[in-house]
């Protein structure tokens, strides 16, 4: 027995006389989605001023006399600008030796972190081996341990293996760190597996894959890790102070502090001038690699 179907029902539509009204959403313009509230600009401007003012004051005050630096109320611009602080810094301090020590320690530690952290990050991201999850858990666990907890055991170990009072003793314990391993693993995870598989089909070993395929693709993350490590080691004060006992092994922060801070008085003008000199190389490194650093932070999700 055949049935007659309503044409509208057969076409899959309702047969109601008045179609149901569906409100149409007006698409938001791209400009409206990206609009930033005005108050947010105010907050960012206030934060920028709070960050920049101490640095500007340090630079300006390095050209003041010792009495003007300690004047109350403090002055903003130097009444009698002088270069005496910089003259004392370069004439009484063995600046080239301390600068070279800082550059060797910070540069070697940064380069070591870029290589070794990338190697372990590649293994944790792309290789399969027994205990991989345990190793990654240990890396994450060491991120939670404060550095002061491991300071004394690290010092005892460095002394026992005969590396006290040497640049090697300042470099070796920091050639790799859990933060760098985590950073590189997260970045390498985003690289396609097909690249590694194609290299293996071509007969490349793991070392060749790492140095020829993976490492060239990791420059944004490597630049971020290198600059952050260089900054940390360049400004490191406590470890070089404890390890180095001879003056020719001092780094810049240690030499500057021991020279400017005496038993009876502190030469604040000299400290400010030395701080400016110490900061300049770091600023140059940051400006040179600023674009790579921003790319690395954006691609690895560091906030």
N, C-alpha and C positions, 0 to 999 in steps of 0.2 A: 504494500500500500504506500503510495507516494504522498509526501507532504509538501505543501507550498510554502516556501520560505519568503519572509519579507526581504525585499532587495537590500534594505539598509542593514538588516541582521546578517544577511549573507555576506555583505561587504565588510562585516566586522565593526560596524558603527552603530551608535544608538539611534533609535527611531524617534526620539523625543523631538517635539516640534521646536523647542528652544534649546539650543546647545548650551551645555554648562559653561559658564564663564570662568575661564582660568586666568587669574591675574598674571600679567607678564612682568617679570623683573627687569627693571632698567639696568643695563650693564653699567658697572662703575667705570668711570674713566681711569686710565692708567695714572694720570696725574693725581686723581683723588686718592688712589690707593697708596701712593708714595708720599702724600703730604705729611709733613712732620709738624707736630704741635709747636707753637712758638715758645711755650714754657720749657720744652726740651732743649731748645737752643740756649736758653738762659742758664739751665743747669750745666750744660756742657761748657759754656763760656766761663761760668764760675769755677768749675773743676779745672779748666785749663789755666786760669789765673792762679789758682792755689798751687798748681804744680810748677808753673814757670817762675813765679815770684822768687822762691828761694834760690833758684839757679841764677837768675838775673842779679839778685843781691850779692851772691857769692862772687860773680865776675866783677861787679862794680866795686865791691869792698876790697878786692885784691889790689886795687890801686890806691887804697887809703893808707895813711900812716897807722902805726899800732895804736896811738892814742885816739885817733878818730874812729877806728874800728870798735873800740870799747866805750865810745862816748855815749852818755845818757842825757837826753833822749837821742836815739840813733839818727844819723843823717843818711839821706838817700844818695845824693851825689857827693863825691869827694870834694872838699873845699880846696885842698892842695893835692892834686893827683901826683902820684909818685910811682916809680918802678922799682923802689928799693926792695920790696918783697921778692920780686922776680930776680933781681940782682943777687940777693942773698941765696935764693934757691939754687941758682946755677953756679954760683961761685963757691959756696961752702958744702954743697952736696955733690957726691960723685954721680951726677945725674945719668950719664951714658951707661954706666954699669947697671944701675938699678932699673933703668928703662929697658935695657937688653934682657935682664933677668925676667922682668914682667912679661915682655913680649915672647920670650922663649917658652915660659911656663903656660901662659894663656893660649898662645898659638898652638903649641903641641897638644895640650889637653883638648882644645876645640877640634883639631884635626883627628885625634884619636877617637873622640866621641862620634864624629861624623862617619868614620869607617866601622868601628866595632859595634856601635849601636845599630847601624844600618844592617850589618851582617846578622846580628841576633834578631833584629826586627824582621828581616827577610825569612829567617828560619821559622819564626813563630807565625808568620803570616801565610807562607806559601808551601812549607815543607811539612810532611807527615812523619813523625817519629814518636817512639814510646815516651810518655811523660811530658808531652808538649803542653797539655793543659796545666800540669803541675808546675812546670817552669814558668809559664805565664802568670800563674797565681803567685808564685814567689816574687816575680818582678813587681806585680801590683802590691804585694805585701810590703816589700821594701820601700815603696813610695810612701807608706804610712809611717815609717820609722823616722823620727827626728834625727838630724845629722849629729846632734850633740851626744846622742846615745852611743854612736859608734866611734866617737872622736878618740877616746882613750884607748880602746882596743886597736884602732888603726895606728895610733901613735906608737904603741908598744910593738906592734908587728913591724912597722917601718924601721924602728930603731934596731930590732933584733936581726933584721936582714941586712943591716949595715948601710941604710940609705939616709940616715940622719945627716943634717947639714949638707945637703946636696940638692941640686935642682931635680934630679931623678926622684928623690923622695917627695918633692912637691908635685911631680907630674904623675907618677905611676898609679897612686890610689884613685885618681879621678879620670882615667882614660875611658871609662864607660860608666854610665849611670842608668838607673831604672827609668827616669823620665825620658831620656833619649831613646831607650829601647821601646817604650810605650808609644812615643811620638812616631818613630819610624815604622813600627808595626801597623799603626792605624793608617799611615799614608800608603804603605805597600799593599795593604788589603784592597785599596781602591784600584790598583793596577790590574789589567785583565790577565786572566790565567792563560789565554791563548798565546800571548807573547812567550811565556815560559815553555809552553808545550811545543811551540814552533822551534824554539832554540834547542830543545831536547831532541826533536826529530832531526835537526841538522847535526846532531852529535856533540853539542856543547855540554861541558860539565857544569856542575853547580857553581864553581868559582867563576868560570867564564860568563855564565848567565848573570851572576851577581854583578861583576865588574863591567860587563859589556852591555847588558840589557837593563838591569834594575837600577844600578847606581846613576846612570845618566838621566833616568826619568825622575829621580828623587831630588833634583836640585832645589826646588822650593822648600821642601822639608829639611834638607841638609843645610840650606842657608839659615833657616830659622834656628835649627839646633846649634849650628856653629856660632852664630852671633850670641845667642843666649848663654852658651857655655863660655865663650870668650869674655862676655861681660861679667859673669860670675867669677871667673878665675882672675880677671884683671883687678877686680875690686876685693878679692879674697884677702883678708888680713890675718885671721887667727891661725890658719894652718902654716903659712910661711913664717909667721912670728915664732911658732913653736918649733918648727923643724930647723930653721936656719939659726946658727949661732955665730957665724962669721959675717962681718959687714958686707963682704963681697958676694954673699949669697942672698942678701936682702932684695925684696921686690920693692917697687915704688911706694905702695901704701905703708909698708913696714918702715922703710927708711925715712919717709916723710914724718910719720908719727913719732919715731924715736928722736928725730932731729928737732922737731918743733915743740914737742911736749917735754919740758924739763921738769926737774924735781921741784923747783920753786915757782916757776911761771910757765905759761904757755904762750907761744908766739902765734896769735890768731891770724894776723896778717899773712904770715908765712904759710900757715896751714891753708888759708883761702887761696893763695897763689898756687901752692902745690896741688890743691884739689882741682883748680882750673886746668893745670897741665896734665893731670891724670885723666881728666874727663875728655880732653880733646881727641885722643886716639880712638876712644870708644865712640864718640860722635861721628868721626870720619868713617869708621867701619859700618855703623848703622846707616849713615846716609848713602854709602856705596851699595849696600845690599838691601835698602829699604823696600824696593819693589818685590824682591824675592821673599823677604820676611813676611810681607802682607799676603802674598800668594800662599806661602806655607801655612800661615795661621788660618786662612780661609779654607784651604783644602783639607786640613787635619781637624778643623773644628775646635781649635784651642781658643778659649775665651778668658 
